[in-house]
């Protein structure tokens, strides 16, 4: 079955960096667009970043452009989200997504 397992969430100070990872299995990873979403209490999930199956095209939410970078490794079946210059408003649970499949989420907290 499809499995998406996120890791890398942590507590970090404003201006800091984190790298999230998602290990994928149970489907043809190299043929799938992959996405990162985030969710805060009381709000719906927001698309943060997306990457095409080959990795040649990416897109980002306006709120993270220039600070976050999505990448993938089609050999290791992993997708990453490098987050720099983190702000308190980036605090959320971050989810790896492929179509209707979701990981369990990883908590990112940005606070001094």
Buried (B, 14 or more C-beta within 10 A) or exposed (E): EBEBBBBBBBEBEEEBEBBBBBBBEEBEBEEBBBBBBBBEEEEEBBEBBBBEBEBEEBEBBEEBEEBBBBBBEBEEBBBBBBBBEBBEEBBBBBBBBBEEBBBEBBEBBBEE
